[in-house]
Amino acid sequence: PLEEIVVLLNQLRAGLTKSQEEDDENNRTNQASCEENIRNFQQQITTLTAQRNENIKLRDITQASLNVAEKDLRETINALNLNQQRLTQGQAQRDQEHNEYTTALSEHQQGIKALDGAIQLLNHLQSGTSFIQLKQRLERVTAEL
């Protein structure tokens, strides 16, 4: 029986030794895998941090460009509003000047017509037509003048 116990203990020790060796190998494999993962994660952190910093710079540049574009847009809108106001004022002035011109033209045409009538009347008087015959025309021409 003691020999059997020694054999059993030797078998138990051999099993434990084998199990420990397998566990040690698994531990070495896991440790190598973890170290590889740590290196990969550190590289990813470095890469992503650099990308983040570049994105922050790009965001800042874009924000500055947006601010300039918004300022330019406000200035353009103000210029358009001013131009619209000037156009409206110019059109009103043009309409007023056109009306004044039309009125003056009509008055001038009536004056020219009246003068033509007066010239014809004087020509008739000069050619010997009697004043009595031209009296109605004289009254009309006088009214037009």
Backbone as CSV, one residue per row, in Angstrom:
resi,resn,N_x,N_y,N_z,CA_x,CA_y,CA_z,C_x,C_y,C_z
1,PRO,0.779,-1.183,0.000,0.000,0.000,0.000,0.835,1.269,0.000
2,LEU,1.967,1.260,0.667,2.783,2.465,0.647,3.335,2.681,-0.751
3,GLU,3.689,1.633,-1.383,4.186,1.753,-2.752,3.093,2.266,-3.665
4,GLU,1.912,1.872,-3.439,0.794,2.344,-4.254,0.572,3.843,-4.025
5,ILE,0.736,4.251,-2.780,0.580,5.673,-2.466,1.679,6.462,-3.160
6,VAL,2.910,5.932,-3.144,4.032,6.620,-3.800,3.774,6.686,-5.287
7,VAL,3.283,5.626,-5.891,2.979,5.607,-7.328,1.884,6.626,-7.614
8,LEU,0.874,6.643,-6.797,-0.212,7.601,-6.992,0.284,9.031,-6.836
9,LEU,1.121,9.227,-5.830,1.677,10.571,-5.634,2.554,10.968,-6.821
10,ASN,3.338,10.037,-7.328,4.180,10.324,-8.512,3.308,10.631,-9.729
11,GLN,2.239,9.894,-9.865,1.325,10.152,-10.985,0.660,11.526,-10.816
12,LEU,0.282,11.805,-9.577,-0.336,13.102,-9.289,0.663,14.216,-9.563
13,ARG,1.914,14.046,-9.122,2.935,15.048,-9.358,3.173,15.220,-10.851
14,ALA,3.219,14.134,-11.619,3.436,14.200,-13.070,2.273,14.932,-13.735
15,GLY,1.057,14.637,-13.272,-0.119,15.326,-13.832,-0.094,16.818,-13.520
16,LEU,0.261,17.134,-12.266,0.335,18.550,-11.875,1.449,19.258,-12.633
17,THR,2.570,18.589,-12.805,3.704,19.186,-13.530,3.301,19.441,-14.979
18,LYS,2.652,18.483,-15.595,2.194,18.640,-16.982,1.172,19.764,-17.076
19,SER,0.248,19.794,-16.129,-0.773,20.835,-16.119,-0.126,22.206,-15.923
20,GLN,0.898,22.252,-15.033,1.590,23.530,-14.810,2.322,23.960,-16.063
21,GLU,2.931,23.026,-16.745,3.647,23.359,-17.984,2.671,23.877,-19.056
22,GLU,1.528,23.227,-19.156,0.506,23.691,-20.119,0.003,25.084,-19.735
23,ASP,-0.225,25.294,-18.439,-0.686,26.606,-17.966,0.384,27.670,-18.207
24,ASP,1.654,27.289,-17.962,2.754,28.238,-18.214,2.812,28.612,-19.696
25,GLU,2.636,27.623,-20.568,2.647,27.894,-22.021,1.468,28.784,-22.396
26,ASN,0.279,28.485,-21.883,-0.900,29.334,-22.128,-0.664,30.755,-21.618
27,ASN,-0.037,30.855,-20.444,0.249,32.167,-19.862,1.219,32.947,-20.758
28,ARG,2.285,32.265,-21.272,3.238,32.921,-22.174,2.544,33.376,-23.456
29,THR,1.667,32.536,-24.001,0.925,32.892,-25.216,0.003,34.084,-24.961
30,ASN,-0.713,34.024,-23.848,-1.617,35.128,-23.496,-0.846,36.417,-23.235
31,GLN,0.298,36.291,-22.566,1.103,37.478,-22.268,1.639,38.091,-23.569
32,ALA,2.086,37.283,-24.497,2.581,37.788,-25.786,1.452,38.459,-26.552
33,SER,0.267,37.840,-26.518,-0.893,38.418,-27.191,-1.266,39.765,-26.561
34,CYS,-1.252,39.819,-25.237,-1.579,41.070,-24.539,-0.550,42.154,-24.866
35,GLU,0.722,41.788,-24.882,1.772,42.760,-25.209,1.598,43.263,-26.644
36,GLU,1.242,42.376,-27.562,0.983,42.780,-28.954,-0.230,43.719,-29.009
37,ASN,-1.281,43.370,-28.274,-2.463,44.245,-28.225,-2.113,45.616,-27.653
38,ILE,-1.304,45.642,-26.616,-0.900,46.925,-26.007,-0.147,47.771,-27.031
39,ARG,0.806,47.157,-27.772,1.555,47.888,-28.804,0.611,48.429,-29.875
40,ASN,-0.350,47.585,-30.313,-1.314,48.021,-31.336,-2.196,49.172,-30.819
41,PHE,-2.653,49.019,-29.578,-3.500,50.083,-29.013,-2.727,51.380,-28.845
42,GLN,-1.468,51.269,-28.422,-0.650,52.481,-28.282,-0.454,53.159,-29.640
43,GLN,-0.221,52.362,-30.672,-0.060,52.917,-32.019,-1.377,53.557,-32.485
44,GLN,-2.495,52.892,-32.225,-3.791,53.458,-32.593,-4.058,54.752,-31.827
45,ILE,-3.718,54.783,-30.553,-3.898,56.002,-29.764,-3.067,57.137,-30.354
46,THR,-1.840,56.851,-30.717,-0.968,57.870,-31.313,-1.544,58.362,-32.633
47,THR,-1.974,57.437,-33.478,-2.541,57.805,-34.780,-3.829,58.607,-34.615
48,LEU,-4.720,58.109,-33.762,-6.003,58.786,-33.566,-5.828,60.152,-32.900
49,THR,-4.858,60.269,-32.008,-4.581,61.569,-31.385,-4.088,62.559,-32.436
50,ALA,-3.215,62.122,-33.328,-2.721,62.997,-34.407,-3.878,63.399,-35.327
51,GLN,-4.732,62.432,-35.658,-5.898,62.746,-36.503,-6.827,63.730,-35.806
52,ARG,-7.034,63.533,-34.521,-7.888,64.436,-33.750,-7.311,65.848,-33.768
53,ASN,-6.012,65.958,-33.569,-5.374,67.279,-33.578,-5.499,67.941,-34.952
54,GLU,-5.332,67.158,-36.003,-5.501,67.700,-37.365,-6.947,68.127,-37.589
55,ASN,-7.888,67.336,-37.105,-9.308,67.687,-37.237,-9.639,68.965,-36.471
56,ILE,-9.022,69.143,-35.309,-9.233,70.373,-34.541,-8.706,71.573,-35.330
57,LYS,-7.513,71.424,-35.927,-6.957,72.512,-36.747,-7.875,72.812,-37.933
58,LEU,-8.333,71.755,-38.591,-9.222,71.926,-39.743,-10.528,72.590,-39.316
59,ARG,-11.068,72.182,-38.169,-12.284,72.807,-37.655,-12.068,74.290,-37.397
60,ASP,-10.930,74.632,-36.798,-10.643,76.037,-36.497,-10.504,76.856,-37.783
61,ILE,-9.832,76.290,-38.781,-9.687,76.981,-40.070,-11.047,77.145,-40.730
62,THR,-11.851,76.085,-40.694,-13.184,76.137,-41.288,-14.064,77.160,-40.574
63,GLN,-13.969,77.215,-39.257,-14.749,78.187,-38.483,-14.333,79.607,-38.851
64,ALA,-13.033,79.835,-38.981,-12.552,81.162,-39.368,-13.052,81.521,-40.763
65,SER,-13.005,80.564,-41.681,-13.503,80.804,-43.039,-14.999,81.083,-43.022
66,LEU,-15.727,80.353,-42.201,-17.164,80.574,-42.078,-17.451,81.972,-41.542
67,ASN,-16.686,82.403,-40.555,-16.873,83.746,-40.003,-16.642,84.810,-41.073
68,VAL,-15.594,84.632,-41.876,-15.310,85.582,-42.955,-16.443,85.549,-43.983
69,ALA,-16.899,84.352,-44.337,-17.972,84.220,-45.330,-19.262,84.856,-44.819
70,GLU,-19.566,84.679,-43.545,-20.777,85.290,-42.986,-20.670,86.812,-42.993
71,LYS,-19.477,87.342,-42.680,-19.259,88.790,-42.721,-19.427,89.292,-44.150
72,ASP,-18.820,88.590,-45.103,-18.953,88.970,-46.511,-20.407,88.918,-46.962
73,LEU,-21.130,87.908,-46.503,-22.544,87.777,-46.863,-23.344,88.955,-46.319
74,ARG,-23.091,89.319,-45.055,-23.796,90.477,-44.482,-23.486,91.746,-45.274
75,GLU,-22.222,91.937,-45.641,-21.843,93.122,-46.418,-22.519,93.106,-47.786
76,THR,-22.587,91.939,-48.396,-23.232,91.823,-49.702,-24.725,92.117,-49.597
77,ILE,-25.364,91.598,-48.574,-26.791,91.862,-48.378,-27.019,93.352,-48.156
78,ASN,-26.166,93.972,-47.351,-26.290,95.413,-47.127,-26.105,96.186,-48.428
79,ALA,-25.105,95.786,-49.233,-24.868,96.447,-50.515,-26.064,96.255,-51.450
80,LEU,-26.636,95.050,-51.460,-27.813,94.795,-52.293,-28.996,95.653,-51.849
81,ASN,-29.186,95.744,-50.545,-30.280,96.581,-50.034,-30.069,98.045,-50.411
82,LEU,-28.834,98.527,-50.286,-28.526,99.899,-50.657,-28.748,100.115,-52.151
83,ASN,-28.305,99.165,-52.961,-28.522,99.263,-54.410,-30.004,99.247,-54.754
84,GLN,-30.772,98.421,-54.058,-32.225,98.370,-54.297,-32.855,99.704,-53.932
85,GLN,-32.424,100.270,-52.817,-32.948,101.573,-52.392,-32.586,102.646,-53.422
86,ARG,-31.337,102.638,-53.889,-30.913,103.617,-54.897,-31.672,103.413,-56.200
87,LEU,-31.901,102.161,-56.568,-32.646,101.869,-57.788,-34.074,102.400,-57.678
88,THR,-34.691,102.172,-56.519,-36.060,102.657,-56.302,-36.090,104.183,-56.365
89,GLN,-35.132,104.833,-55.710,-35.068,106.294,-55.740,-34.806,106.794,-57.159
90,GLY,-33.895,106.128,-57.855,-33.579,106.511,-59.234,-34.776,106.352,-60.151
91,GLN,-35.528,105.266,-59.961,-36.714,105.045,-60.793,-37.760,106.114,-60.515
92,ALA,-37.924,106.473,-59.233,-38.892,107.520,-58.878,-38.470,108.856,-59.500
93,GLN,-37.179,109.146,-59.440,-36.680,110.390,-60.031,-36.870,110.360,-61.548
94,ARG,-36.561,109.220,-62.159,-36.723,109.099,-63.604,-38.187,109.276,-63.998
95,ASP,-39.090,108.648,-63.242,-40.521,108.797,-63.531,-40.954,110.251,-63.417
96,GLN,-40.470,110.923,-62.373,-40.820,112.333,-62.192,-40.268,113.176,-63.343
97,GLU,-39.010,112.942,-63.709,-38.407,113.695,-64.814,-39.124,113.403,-66.126
98,HIS,-39.537,112.154,-66.321,-40.264,111.807,-67.546,-41.601,112.544,-67.593
99,ASN,-42.297,112.568,-66.461,-43.569,113.288,-66.410,-43.369,114.776,-66.688
100,GLU,-42.320,115.349,-66.098,-42.025,116.764,-66.344,-41.690,116.997,-67.816
101,TYR,-40.908,116.087,-68.399,-40.545,116.200,-69.806,-41.794,116.103,-70.692
102,THR,-42.641,115.113,-70.389,-43.856,114.922,-71.178,-44.743,116.168,-71.104
103,THR,-44.875,116.711,-69.905,-45.679,117.928,-69.736,-45.057,119.090,-70.512
104,ALA,-43.749,119.278,-70.370,-43.068,120.373,-71.077,-43.154,120.171,-72.584
105,LEU,-42.996,118.941,-73.059,-43.074,118.653,-74.488,-44.458,119.017,-75.020
106,SER,-45.485,118.604,-74.273,-46.852,118.918,-74.689,-47.064,120.429,-74.743
107,GLU,-46.573,121.132,-73.711,-46.698,122.594,-73.705,-45.947,123.223,-74.874
108,HIS,-44.739,122.720,-75.150,-43.958,123.250,-76.272,-44.651,122.989,-77.605
109,GLN,-45.190,121.778,-77.749,-45.894,121.458,-78.998,-47.117,122.352,-79.179
110,GLN,-47.842,122.602,-78.085,-49.001,123.506,-78.166,-48.537,124.919,-78.502
111,GLY,-47.423,125.357,-77.902,-46.888,126.688,-78.202,-46.459,126.809,-79.646
112,ILE,-45.785,125.770,-80.155,-45.345,125.783,-81.558,-46.549,125.816,-82.477
113,LYS,-47.561,125.036,-82.147,-48.779,125.012,-82.955,-49.437,126.398,-82.940
114,ALA,-49.485,127.036,-81.764,-50.084,128.367,-81.652,-49.264,129.388,-82.439
115,LEU,-47.930,129.264,-82.367,-47.072,130.182,-83.122,-47.249,129.973,-84.624
116,ASP,-47.350,128.697,-85.034,-47.611,128.430,-86.458,-48.915,129.086,-86.897
117,GLY,-49.933,128.981,-86.042,-51.224,129.612,-86.354,-51.076,131.126,-86.433
118,ALA,-50.296,131.709,-85.506,-50.097,133.160,-85.511,-49.339,133.598,-86.754
119,ILE,-48.327,132.804,-87.149,-47.548,133.127,-88.357,-48.449,133.075,-89.579
120,GLN,-49.294,132.012,-89.655,-50.226,131.924,-90.793,-51.199,133.102,-90.800
121,LEU,-51.641,133.476,-89.631,-52.571,134.612,-89.523,-51.889,135.902,-89.992
122,LEU,-50.669,136.093,-89.564,-49.929,137.294,-89.991,-49.665,137.269,-91.500
123,ASN,-49.353,136.103,-92.021,-49.143,135.980,-93.469,-50.418,136.341,-94.225
124,HIS,-51.563,135.894,-93.697,-52.842,136.230,-94.338,-53.102,137.737,-94.260
125,LEU,-52.810,138.293,-93.113,-53.017,139.738,-92.967,-52.079,140.497,-93.901
126,GLN,-50.864,140.003,-94.035,-49.886,140.651,-94.893,-50.266,140.504,-96.356
127,SER,-50.907,139.391,-96.699,-51.293,139.180,-98.092,-52.583,139.916,-98.452
128,GLY,-53.147,140.644,-97.505,-54.287,141.475,-97.828,-55.619,140.955,-97.359
129,THR,-55.678,139.865,-96.640,-56.939,139.365,-96.115,-57.408,140.340,-95.053
130,SER,-58.702,140.588,-95.009,-59.219,141.584,-94.059,-59.239,141.020,-92.652
131,PHE,-59.149,141.942,-91.713,-59.108,141.578,-90.296,-60.407,140.914,-89.872
132,ILE,-61.500,141.315,-90.394,-62.816,140.783,-90.055,-62.878,139.315,-90.443
133,GLN,-62.311,138.982,-91.598,-62.346,137.594,-92.062,-61.513,136.683,-91.143
134,LEU,-60.503,137.245,-90.525,-59.588,136.426,-89.711,-59.860,136.541,-88.209
135,LYS,-60.924,137.273,-87.835,-61.189,137.567,-86.433,-61.330,136.281,-85.593
136,GLN,-62.079,135.294,-86.080,-62.271,134.053,-85.316,-60.930,133.319,-85.167
137,ARG,-60.161,133.283,-86.237,-58.842,132.620,-86.174,-57.937,133.377,-85.206
138,LEU,-57.993,134.699,-85.198,-57.178,135.520,-84.308,-57.552,135.221,-82.847
139,GLU,-58.832,135.104,-82.559,-59.271,134.807,-81.189,-58.792,133.428,-80.760
140,ARG,-58.866,132.450,-81.653,-58.424,131.089,-81.349,-56.905,131.062,-81.101
141,VAL,-56.141,131.714,-81.981,-54.677,131.750,-81.831,-54.293,132.475,-80.551
142,THR,-54.970,133.549,-80.258,-54.687,134.301,-79.041,-54.965,133.436,-77.803
143,ALA,-56.043,132.684,-77.848,-56.368,131.803,-76.704,-55.304,130.714,-76.541
144,GLU,-54.787,130.223,-77.659,-53.766,129.160,-77.581,-52.438,129.687,-77.067
145,LEU,-52.153,130.954,-77.369,-50.892,131.531,-76.893,-51.021,131.834,-75.414
